[in-house]
Amino acid sequence: MTGAPTTQRVYAAAAALFAAFAVWGSLFPFDFHAVPWRDAVASFWSTWHVPVARWSISDFVSNVLLFVPIGLFAAAVVVGAPFQGALGGLKARPYIGVVVVCGALVLSTVIELAQAFVPWRTPSVVDVAAETIGAICGVVLWAIIHRPLDATADAAVALVRRSPVVERLLLLYCVLFAVAWLVPADFTLRPNEIADKYFHKRLLLPFTPSPDAATARDLTMVGAAALPIGVTAMLCGCGGAARRSLVTAALMAATFLVGLEAAQIFVFSRTTDGTAFVVAGAAAAAAAMLAGLAGGRSVATIRAGGR
């Protein structure tokens, strides 16, 4: 069973977003320089002769993970494409896998070759292999979880549709907050780079002094920016007529912020300050409490079956 047209558009947007992120992460800062095509191709193939023992495991894993969501969401899009019916519904899964993996292979090759024209970037056929493996993993993951994935996506779309405009704006704000928390999104899995953040005091536990720690002004701005998150956790998803309990809303806001703080650890150029997280969490909880008291809504009850 495939998702509804709106759900398919969500999948397409997700696939495009992750593909754009792959381009961003691979070619930033887009400072292209002229390089002879022969040299670019030679550089691309040179890593193939490097012994496997000298490959960077963290880089290989990073490239695999980079293309897993591309393979996953691209497969979800292709399964709903018009030609799918002609191929026999779900019996066409092998064709879906071939289409998606070939597309990912082309995208990866183009990105890697383009890296030859960006200083400080190294094109690599090994990275193409890793990213292709990631796309294959994404297709396999789709084959395993496509039914619950469709159900979850359909439920999320339905939730947004039945939400008032103000609640939709709050949900959009949370997305923008997440983006701001993680830009420039230069994620790394290299242990030495994460260790570098720690040793240079850019990976901080709450209230740890550091030249890069958030200032009082920064913390005030973080607290103010986190207020709508608490309101979102309290009100959104209840049909515009009810609200969550304070405990549930606080837990939802805290889970959202914990996820962002954990992800920020792997953003090399960002200082991850636990104090900012504490301030954001406290502000979100306070905003949730105020929204619950001022909204005049009753606490939503959970019905059997989750409906």
N, C-alpha and C positions, 0 to 999 in steps of 0.2 A: 504494500500500500504506500503510495506516495503522498507527500504533503499537498495541501491546498495551494492554489496559485500564489496567494500572499506569502505562504510559507516558503515556496520555491524562490520568491523574490528575496526573502530573508537569507536563504542559503546562498543565492547568487551574490548578494551584498557581502556576506561573510567571506565567501571565496575570493571576491575581488579585494576585500580589505586585507586579507592575509597575503595575497599575491603582491599588493602594493607595499605591505610591510616588508616582504622579502626583498623587493627592489630597493626600498629605503635603507634597510639594514645592510645591504650588500654594496650599494653605490654611494652612500653618503660620504663626503659632502658634495658629490656630483661635480667635482672639479676635474673635468675631462681634459686630457692632453693628447696631442697627436702622437700616435705610435704606429710604426709600420705594421701592416696586417700580418706579415710573416712572423714578426717578433711576438705579436699578440698570440698567435696560434701556437708558436713554440713555447711560450710561457704557460699557456693553458695545458699543454700536454706534458710539460716537464715534470710535474708532480707525480705522474704515473710511474716514473722510474724510481721514486723514493721508496725505500724499504718500508713495509707495513709497520715494522717496529718503531719507525720514526714518525709515524702519523700522529697528529694531535687527537687524542681520544675525545677531548672536550669539544674541539672544533667539529669532528665528525658527528658526534651526538647532537650538537647544536644544529647542524645542517639537516640531519634527519628530522629533528623535532620541528624545524622551520617549515617543512613541507607536509607534515602530517595533517594539519588543519586544511591545507590547500587540497590535498587528496580527498579528505573527508567531505568537505562541503562541495567540491567540484563533482564528486560522485553523486551527492544528493541532488545537485542541479541537473546533471546529465540524465539521471533516472526519470526526471520529469519532463525531459525534452520531447518535442513532438514526434521524433522518429522512434521514441522508445516503444510506442504501441505497435509499430510495424515490426519491431524486433522480438515481440513476444513477451512483453511485461518483464517480470522479475527473472525470466529465463535468459534475459539479455545481460545478466551481470558480467559475464566474461567480456562482452563488448564494451560495457561501461568501464571496466577496469582498464582495458586497452586504450580507450579514448582518453581517459583521465591521465594515465601514466605517460602516454605520448605527449599530451599537452604540458604536463609538468616537466618532462625531459626537455622539451623545446624552451620553456620558460627558464629553466635552470641553466641551460647552455647559453642562452642569450645573456643572462645576468652575469655568468662567469666570464664570458668573453668580453663583456663591457667593462669588467673590473680591470682588464689589461690597460685601459685608457684612463684609469683613475689612480693617481699616485697613492702609495701606501696600501693599495689593494693588490691581492695576489690571485689571479685566475687559476682555477684548478679543476681538472677533470675528475679528481677524487671527490671534490665537493658536489659535482654533478651526480656522481654515483650515490653519494650519501643522500642528496635531496630526492633523487628518484626512489631510493629505498623508502624515504619518508612518505612520498606520495603513495607508494604501494601499501605501506602501513595504514595510511589514511583510508584507502579504498577498502582494505580488509576490515578496518574498524567500522566503516559505514555498513558493510555487509552484515556485521555482527549486531550493531546497535541501531539500524535504520528505523525500526518500529518505535522503540522508546524515544529516539531522537525526533521523529516526526510528531509523536504525541507531545513531547515537551515543547517543541517549536510551535505547534498548533495552540497549545495552552498559553504560551507567552504572547502570541499574536492576539488571541481572544482577550487576554487580560488587558493588553494595550487598547484594544478596540472599545472595550466597555468602560475604560477609564475616562473621566472628564478631561478637558483640555489642560487644566491646571496640573493634574496628576501626570499627564503625558510630558508636560514641560519639566516637571520634577524628575522624571525618569531620564529625560534627555540631559538634564543638569548633572545627574550622577555619572552619565557616560562621559561628559566633558570634564568632570572632576577627575575621573580615572585617567583620562588622557593627559591632563595637566600634571597629575602625580607621577606619570611614567615617562614623559618626554625628556630627552630626545629618543627614548626607547632603544638605546644602544645596549641591548641585553648581551650578557656574556655568561658562559658556564665555565670559563677558565678559572681554575682554583687560584692561580697566581694573581689574577686581576681582582677577584673578590677579596683575597688576602690583602692586596694593595689598598683596597678601600678601608679595611679594618686597621691596618698599621698606620695609615695616614689620617686616622680618626674621621673617616667619612661613613663609617658604619657604626652607629652609636646606640647604646642602650639608653633608656630614658634618663634624662638629667645628667648625662655624661658631658663634661666640658670638652670643647673642641673649638679651634678657630673657625671651623665650618659649621658649627652647631647653629640651629635656628635662633635668631635674635628675638627679643620680646615683640618687636614689630612683626616679624615673620610668624610667630606663634599666634598673635592676635589675628592676622590675616587667615591663617590656617583654621583657627576656631570659627571665624565668621564664615569661611567657605564651606565648613562642614555642617553648618546648621541645616541647610536644606536636605542633607542626607538623613538626618533624624526625622524630619517631616515626611520624607518619602517613605521611610521604613514604617512609620506609623499609619499613613493614610493610603498609599498606593496599593492597588490590587484588591481592594475591598468593595469595588463596584461604586464608589463615590458616595456610599450611604453608611458605611461602618468604619471602624478603625481596629487596629490590633491592640493587644495589651501592651503595656509599657515594657514588660520583660521581653516579649516577643520582638517588639520593634527595636529595643536596645540590642538584642542578640543579632538581629539582621544587620543593623548598622555596624556593629562591631565586626561581624563576619566579613562584610564588604571591605571595611578598612584594614582588617588583618590581611586579607588577600592582597590588597594594594601594597601594603607595607612589605609583605613577603616578596612580592614581585619586584618591588623597587630595589631590593637587595642585589638583584642581578642586573640592574641598570648601572653601568659602570660610572657614568659621568654624574650621577645624582648622589648627593649625600643622603643617606638613610638615617634619619634622626628619630629615635624612639619617643623623644619628648613631643615632637609634632604629632605622632600617632596618638599619644595619650590625650593631648589637647583636642585633637579632632574627635576622638571617641567621646570625651566628656561633653563637648559641644553638641555632638549629634544626639547623645542621650538626653541632654537638657532640652534640645529642640523637640525631640520626640515627646517628652513629658508635657511640654507647653502645648504642642499640637493636639495631644490627647485631651488636655483639659479645656482648651479653647474651641475645639471643633464641634462640640455638641453631638458627637456621634456615639453610638453604642458600640461595645466591643464585639467584633465579629466572632461567631461561633463556628467551629469546624464540624461539618456534617459528615456522616458516614460516607465513605467512598471518596472523601476529599472534594465533594461538590457542594 
